Amino acid sequence: MPKFAHDARARSDAPRPGRYETVKPVRRFALLTTAVLAGAGAAALLAFGQEGAAQWLASLYALAAAAYRSVLMVKEILHGRWGIDLLAVTAIISTVAVGEYVASLIIVLMLAGGNALETYAEGRAVRELRSLLERAPRSARREGRDAILEDIPVEQVRVGDVLVIRPSEVVPVDGRLISTAGVFDESALTGESLPVEHRSGDTLLSGSVNGDAAVRMQAVTTAEDSQYSLIVALVQEASASRAPVVRLADRYAVPFTALAFLLAGTAWYLSQDSGRFAQVLVVATPCPLLLAAPVAFLGGMSRAAHAGIIVKNGGTLERLARVRTAVFDKTGTLTQGRPVLREILVSKNATMTPGRLLQLAASAEQYSSHVLAASVMDAARARGLALPAGHLAQEHATQGVTAVCDGHAVAVGKPSFISSSTSGFEEADLAGGQLGVYVGVDGRFAGTLIMSDPLRDNAIRTLEELHRLGVRETMLLTGDSRSTAMHIAAEAGITSVRAECLPADKVAEVAALGSRPVMMVGDGVNDAPVLAAADVGVAMGAKGSTAASESADVVIMVDDLSKTALAVDIGRHTTLMALESIWIGIGLSIGLMFAAAFGFIPAVAGALLQEVVDLATILNALRALKPGRSTSGAPADRAADMRQSQLF
């Protein structure tokens, strides 16, 4: 099991109630705890008429807190972040210097309270992400000889093991359902709130929860390679990230600090009152600047995770908000990735029905590993055709398969393979987006199965939604033939097409695009390089490869193309909430600074008002957890669209 899975278990195995729950919060909120104690002590001294002692207690504690913040400030400056704590430290020192010890104590309480609010907001925002870690499977129940069950650590599960999943248990590894049917809760993985019914042979994802009946499954991956382990890794990367907009907020602190000192100095000079300097700096403490962006981006990532979209970092949300070009792979992304049978063409020289032709072809395809083999068998089963067992089966790599089925020598494959082994071959006239599976029976050409990989049902709607969200250009980028690519692009409404591309060609095409940022959406191993090269790589992870998911910035855990538009919408809404909260905090603080400069706000009142500003900005940033007006699919408000366009 990889390190991240062990770490997840270590966290979930930590002591529950007790010392872990009491000591750690006290340590985390040490500044707030000591500030409350100092305030209570000063209040008690004042109640007993010891004003001098109360002033000394409050002043000494405030100066100690200022010294502590100064150390943090120096560390921040060494990392290239200026102006973060300078105002707070100066405000504390100036209020102590002019004898406003109550105001100095309130400033410390304000800073400590702001940190506590941020901690609460982060906990609220990452709740959906943490729930994945807490549900990490730890053990499995393996079926041995004579159907004897044994409990083993999930790390010991091997490919091919038969596992029994009891009611309400978590599926430990990816597998294939052996039982006739089963119902599973996949909400933690895909965001789908309703239970999902699976039939025998369907894929089960690790991390989903079994329903009311015990089922049997066969492991198809180890725990290390399972879908859930990938999700845990992505979650850990997401929760540890820091967004570029947060650094942008840091840069706002420099001019904000300069303005505050200019106003404070001017007020002092014009009024000849040193207390005026302290009054201005009290309301200029930049807590809103520090808290708004991180809270908003954590909220956005949490909301995305709840919808089955893993966003690896906050910077990705900021880039999603500004996406101008969307590039799509074809197979498995714009299309369903599972060709379906459209037509059965029986040769004029063959004496069999279309159903019989399909039955023989599907019987032979049981022994093929080609991607089309499963589609041919699905088509036969859907028509209620039994598939007789064959013998002397042989697969010819990349060409086709031969087998003796129900007394007939059957060959299925490419036209070159069938034409060389049968007489009377007729190549089908295929339309754009179609492909042929050719069949020979007893040495004679028997007919063609016309297949096509249909466009996803919501592909057109998704592209329309992306255009509404500000995406100006769309492109289809595929390794398939140009005729097939043009057919799919025309059907989906994409005007720019690049076909017959190798992975290196895809990277070059994306690098050459001028309208940026570029979002690339793909699902296969061959998409991994271009997903990493794009400004925002989006992997359709539900059916896609691990390589694609690891190289992408966004992983969509449910097989739903419309989630790409939802990811862009979440990015825009989250970035809007972050910037809006920053400017709300700046605007309110500047207004209070001007009022304080003219002597309308005493130091103590200013400290209390600044706390209100902090709360307002954090509550506004938490709106990133909720859908915006445009998320439901209804036309967005024009004023909101115009405002977002100006911001991004």
Beta strands, then each sheet from edge to edge (+ up, - down):
strand 1: 139-143
strand 2: 149-153
strand 3: 162-165
strand 4: 175-177
strand 5: 181-185
strand 6: 196-199
strand 7: 203-204
strand 8: 209-210
strand 9: 215-219
strand 10: 309-311
strand 11: 325-328
strand 12: 340-346
strand 13: 390-396
strand 14: 400-405
strand 15: 408-413
strand 16: 434-441
strand 17: 444-452
strand 18: 473-477
strand 19: 496-498
strand 20: 518-522
strand 21: 536-540
strand 22: 554-556
sheet 1: 1+ 2-
sheet 2: 3+ 9- 4+ 7-
sheet 3: 6+ 5- 8+
sheet 4: 10+ 22- 21- 20- 11- 18- 19-
sheet 5: 12+ 17- 16+ 15- 14+ 13-
end
